[in-house]
Amino acid sequence: MGGLSLLAGALLLGGCAGAIRLENEVRSYADWSAGAAGESTRPAPGDRYRFERRPSQLQSPSLQQEALEELARQALERVGLRAAPEALPAGAALPRWTVELGARSIRLPYAPWDEPARPRFGVNIGIGHVFPHGSVGIGMPLFPHLTTPYYQREVSLALRDARSARVVYETQASHDGPWSDNPTLWAALLDAALQGFPQPPAGPRRVVIEVPR
């Protein structure tokens, strides 16, 4: 999960006018071909799913993963899928679908096109003549060249048919900018990743989403 900190977003989204324009790079792939018995593998509205965690996510559980899954639940519900309860009643059928979710966040000290932060020194020398003595003043103010941290974020989601264990839908979305990790930004990234579900446009595309500051 890298430096993902969903619960402690440092970005304050209120108090400022306007919106943040997020340009998300998205790649999605779908394979809804018929199963062995000829049944459709395309999900129907209201179908249930459960999250499937990788061994690393199971061995190192984190609040960040749980928070990300909660945001993904909301995004998946907006495209018609519903999360199954963690504890199923006795005899209840398992959900038709499983979802594997991943994310990473990288904090860079400055934008790729910016320069590293470094101090800049200025020397001011002034010479004044005051009768009968002369005076010399030397000043060395420090003008630091400050840079703003830059963030790169990415989410990936794979939908698997639990009956055949076949991945039928996968999507990946990423964006970058000077905005620190925040649930609202991750929610927007998940919405971008699921844009067009269950039949997304072919090839890479850019999905623009605006969120309030």
Order of alpha helices (4+ residues) and beta strands (2+ residues): beta-beta-alpha-alpha-beta-beta-beta-beta-beta-beta-beta-beta-alpha-beta
